[in-house]
Amino acid sequence: MAQSDAAKKRMFDNVYICMKCNARNRLQNPEKANCRKCGYSGLRPKHREIGR
């Protein structure tokens, strides 16, 4: 089942993962933000599947 562009945007755009507690954070500016659960500032973008 193929995902629509709207679903991909909702799942991956502005979603960052805390590298300490793995919490999902929906943020506009991750450079100035902290994790919502633990307060850690190390955030990474959510990984996307490549090739599909």
Contact map, one row per residue, 1 for C-alpha under 8 A:
1110000000000000000000000000000000000000000000000000
1111000000000000000000000000000000000000000000000000
1111101100000000000000000000000000000000000000000000
0111111100000000000000000000000000000000000000000000
0011111110000000000000000000000000000000000000000000
0001111111000000000000000000000000000000000000000000
0011111111100000000000000000000000000000000000000000
0011111111111000000000000000000000000000000000000000
0000111111111000000000000000000000000000000000000000
0000011111111000000000000000000000000000000000000000
0000001111111010000000000000000000000000000000000000
0000000111111110000000000000000000000000000001110000
0000000111111110000000000000000000000000000000000000
0000000000011111000000000111000000000000000010000000
0000000000111111100000011110000000000000000011000000
0000000000000111110000011110010000000000001111000000
0000000000000011111001111000000000000000001111000000
0000000000000001111111111000000000100001111100000000
0000000000000000111111000000000000000000011100000000
0000000000000000011111000000000000000001010000000000
0000000000000000011111100000000000001100000000000000
0000000000000000111111110000000000000000000000000000
0000000000000000110011111000000000111000000000000000
0000000000000011110001111100000000000000000000000000
0000000000000011110000111110000000110000000000000000
0000000000000111000000011111000000000000000000000000
0000000000000111000000001111110010000000000000000000
0000000000000100000000000111110000000000000000000000
0000000000000000000000000011111110000000000000000000
0000000000000001000000000011111111000000001000000000
0000000000000000000000000000111110000000000000000000
0000000000000000000000000000111111000000000000000000
0000000000000000000000000010111111100000100000000000
0000000000000000000000000000010111110011111000000000
0000000000000000010000101000000011111111111000000000
0000000000000000000000101000000001111110000000000000
0000000000000000000010100000000000111110000000000000
0000000000000000000010000000000000111111000000000000
0000000000000000000000000000000001111111100000000000
0000000000000000010100000000000001100111111000000000
0000000000000000010000000000000011100011111000000000
0000000000000000011100000000000001100001111100000000
0000000000000001111000000000010001100001111110000000
0000000000000001111000000000000000000000011111000000
0000000000000111100000000000000000000000001111100000
0000000000010011100000000000000000000000000111110000
0000000000010000000000000000000000000000000011111000
0000000000010000000000000000000000000000000001111100
0000000000000000000000000000000000000000000000111111
0000000000000000000000000000000000000000000000011111
0000000000000000000000000000000000000000000000001111
0000000000000000000000000000000000000000000000001111
